[in-house]
């Protein structure tokens, strides 16, 4: 990191405001230093707080919001590149909000995006679970208040028309630059320095643009593919080989949906366990549940204007940030520009890495595992013998030796020495410096953002409660890592939530026995089957045991009922609902393509549903999503005013008259309801008497 000559330091929330990230070639000069000192810093933190116990639970959520410019009448929708402007307004608005009612707003990767979190973390009291949906609704209301009249902000993972025509406002077209994309312009990248550097350095490290391919949904008129690979990297070469077919046109002729920029890949619960051993155990167990929650929250059936044969964005993200060199990906053997290797890189940049930096975990990290003999084991070999860590885990051997020599156990040392990756679950050490103690954190990442605050709150609360249940009952969901990877692939499948045997699950319910692995449906995982009690009954039992108050239980029961209804297939996933919307749209031509009119209608509907302005029984059944209005964004001060007489005007007279009429109408309504109730009672009594008379007449007639 190079700071400006003014000596500026990294700014709020870790986002750089006045500093210049290193270019990839520059970073190679210091990469060994960074790696070695990162290990040293971890050892220092580990030794400082490894024995701390009894930390109170602190947790929160993150929701990423996208801003679109909609012209419903003309049927157009674009990315609104006003993210930085809207973010500044939101942050300014929070300064006048009382402590305890604030939200926190930070930049996101895209210049059409902002990220919102609670202003303060939630605590371990059950009543704090009631704050989640309320805070999410407040965030949505404040964002709505910051939008222009023609802007909307539905919460969904991906913009359906990313990379299709001119899809931004203001208009921008792809040109050679940071991304070198055939489809997306660099203007969509957030102007904060870190984001452009990320795009540029991933491309430099891997030696090429990212190469994202997702299977296309094939309909009755979907055209056959003309090619199986994207055009050559060099645009001039591509033009020469196919003079009449420019590279973009060639890319569109592929059978798979091809995407070539981070923008296509670029919504998580942050949970803190009470102490180190608990956080490691929690990390392992939540990793097993990652695919389950991905399938339940699936919300990405469209990319680059094409219906996909998958329902989630996980593979798109993984491919969009894949910075592995060709040698690490197993497609080239050498160094330099072709292989990407360098002596300063971990493994010289040539060691085979089987996963992208954003992927499922490669190893469990809890060092207390109960074997079949009932004995604790805390070694890498023990975990492998138990069949848990059954995948190859490439790591920096030098870092591993440094860690173990410093007293870090083998299992954790392997994890830290493993090349830095982003995964379904992240285990995060405390910050190096903090005004208050922040413990070891487990972050759950696989869930896709949902359309409504009700859904997002339901799944957030569910994951928090699952984390408590895991620790309270000392649950063991261990299965081989290879099975977790298999589940992630199955969770991405189209309509995975409806599969009869959607995922594999560990059926053991305590750490005292070795977990068996069997196929269970999502509903069986939630409700139970045989000896496996089910996640929801476990949660409800836990809440009863800790004597949760009635008001909190009522809301939690509503959330859990919703999760079970989604798992049983009674309610559609957002991906299923969006796909049906497209397939039934009058403009759809059964060719797998999503036109701008279809996308505009879809996003307008998503926005109305998310804001509670339109009901969607297919998604929510009888669960009610109240409206979220911009006027409810901020609390108002109950001022007494300067001079009461000065506030009486024609407009206030009109308001008072309106409220008088309302009171009169409400009074009249209550009286009419009472009269109607009385008349119904009389009618029912008369009908009952009539039935008795008819019965007696029938008896007499029979004689």
Order of alpha helices (4+ residues) and beta strands (2+ residues): beta-beta-alpha-alpha-beta-beta-beta-alpha-beta-beta-alpha-beta-beta-alpha-beta-alpha-alpha-beta-beta-alpha-beta-beta-alpha-alpha-alpha-beta-beta-beta-alpha-alpha-alpha-beta-beta-beta-alpha-alpha-beta-beta-alpha-alpha-alpha-alpha-alpha-alpha-alpha
